[in-house]
Each structure stands twice: as structure tokens, then as C-alpha cells.
Amino acid sequence: MTDAARSPAPSPARPRGARRFDWRGLGADARAAVPDASLALVITGLVFWWLWARIENGSSPSIQMMPPFEDASEYWWYWLCQAFGWSALLWAYVTVVFGLLRSGSRPPWRWMAAARVEKWHRTTSLTTIGLMFLHMATFFGAELQTNFENQPMGELVRVTLVKVFVPGGYATGTGRIAILLGLLAFYLAIVLGLAFYVRQTTGSRLWRALHRFIIVVYVLSAWHTLLYGTNVWFEGSFRTLVWALQMPLAGLLLLRLLAPARPSERLRLRGPRRESRPLPLTARLAGRLAVLATVGGLAVVIVSGADGGRSDHGHSAGPWPEQWVIWTGLLVLTLVLVGVVHRLRPTRQPRAHGREEGEDTRQGDDLDADRPRPTG
């Protein structure tokens, strides 16, 4: 035999860019999100009009908390910021619902096909990130508008950029806690939300494990709104309604954990246990108990009305927790994420049986799990 005959056939070349950021997929999802984002802007405009009308007719509790803001036309940047914040929270709620429907036991309705729900989840996720950024950008404009007479413009822009975009940069009042929570939610949304477009590098199993922590983004966003909004203009029945709307979401999350779509994620206390499961039994059991406790806590808050917010007369306890508690929680979350990456990172194996070195050798169920399923 000749050397050429003895040499193995060359492995097919890996497509260029297969292990990089999926810009093409992101672009396609961004184009598909245009109708969704347009509707979000319309909703934002309606919320802005509603806030403006309440200021003009004197029915907004914000006037009691911030008397200088009673001229809506002078502080329109602030009310636009509030409008983007509320629409961002609404879209975050919707995209979390789609994500839970996609990954859990879905209803048998044909119009709720997996591919369609997954597309809705991706587009609403991108819209949510955009609304969060616009919320921050309009808050930047409101800060400039409010303080432009107090210091030179160059210094004002520098200081405001730190206050609005740097976690911990806003160091006064309730905002030192609430804005920190909101900024952490925004940056985590970018990292955990856009991780979908690097799944060819991370492997779909690692991507799914990381993406589950996106629920932390929603919790921080809602916490930011309830903490800052409650101390500004929440009142009575509306505040109770906001809390009550969290119950269906928490219940859907609990259902997702108790009845996941993938058999490997089901909680089996007895019987054979697969070593390839992304999380150990104790961690999965702790997650279900934590969500169950959250549902109970929400029920107590709704029934009692005690949520830590201000009353009609503006009295409330001081903001909680302190910043060091939040930073400690972020450190713990980071360590958990690092542990998940270490546990599920793709492994490089020697070339064998026609596989190219570094090719992912996991089973097809894991590799194809993030692909849309047939709609028929």
C-alpha cells in the first residue's frame, strides 16, 4: 500500500465561524423582533401619557413624594424614564413566561408549538434588553436635566455616567440600593440572555444550565421596581396588583421544575440516576423548595399588604438590604456560575472513529435540544 492509501481520509473542515458568536442568528432574531419592539414602544407611549395625565390632574402620589416634579412638562425626561421602566418590566414578565413554556411541559394547543414559542421567547428577550437600556438612557437624560445648573457640563456628564451606568455609582437615597439592583439585572440580562448565540462554543448543555439563571434577572428587575417605585408612586390596590401578578409566574416556574420537558431534569428520589445530569439531586430539590417558599411568601405579602413600601403618608422603613449584602449575593452567584461552567464545560478528546479533535461527543438529545421542533 502507498502512503496515501494508508493515510486516513482528511476530516471535513469545520465551517468558518462555527465556534464564534452567532451574529447571523442574532441579526435574524433582531429583525424578527421589530414588530414586537414596535408594540413595546406603543405601550411605552401609553404609559408615558398615563403618568403625565396623573401629574397634570394631581392624582399621582409622586407629587406627594417629590413636589418639584409637579410640572410634568419640565421633567418629562423623568416620566419617560418611568414609562420605559414599566414597559421593560412587562416585557421581562412576558419573555419569562415564554421561556418557561418552552422548557417545561407545554400545553397541547397547536398554536403553542415549541418552535413558535421559542421564537417569541428570543424576540421578546431582545426587546426587553432594549427597553432596559432605554430606561437607563432616559434616566441619564433626567439626571442631566435636573442637575445641569449645579456644575460644569463636562463634569456633570462624567458624574452622571458613573451614577447611571456603573453599579454602586449612585450613592444617595433609596437609589443607592434600587439602582444597583437594576444595573445588575441589566448586565446579567446581556450575559445570560445573549449566551444563546455562543452555544456552538459552550455546548447546548452548558448554555441551558447558564440560561436557567436568567430568572435572577427578573427577580432583580421586579425588586428594583418595587423598591424604587414603592417609595415614589405606588399606592394601595395597584401595588397589591403588582404583587399578585407575580403569583402566576412563580406558579409556572414551580410547575416547570416539577414537570420539566426533558426526562433528565425530572426529580427522581429513587431509581437509577444518570451521571450526566447537569445538577445534583440536592441542588434540584433545593431549587424546587425555594420556589415553593417564594410562592408562599408572595401569598403572605398579598394577603397582609406588608411589603416594606411607603404608606400614603410616606412613612416606611429604611431601604434594605445594605449594598454589601447585594455584593455578597453577586459574589455567590458568580461562584455558582463558575462552578456550573467548570462542571459542564465542553471536553476535547483525541480524534477517533472519524471525529475531529475537539468535536463534542455528547448525545444528540443534548446537541439538538435548543433547535426548534417541528410545528406539525
Beta strands, then each sheet from edge to edge (+ up, - down):
end
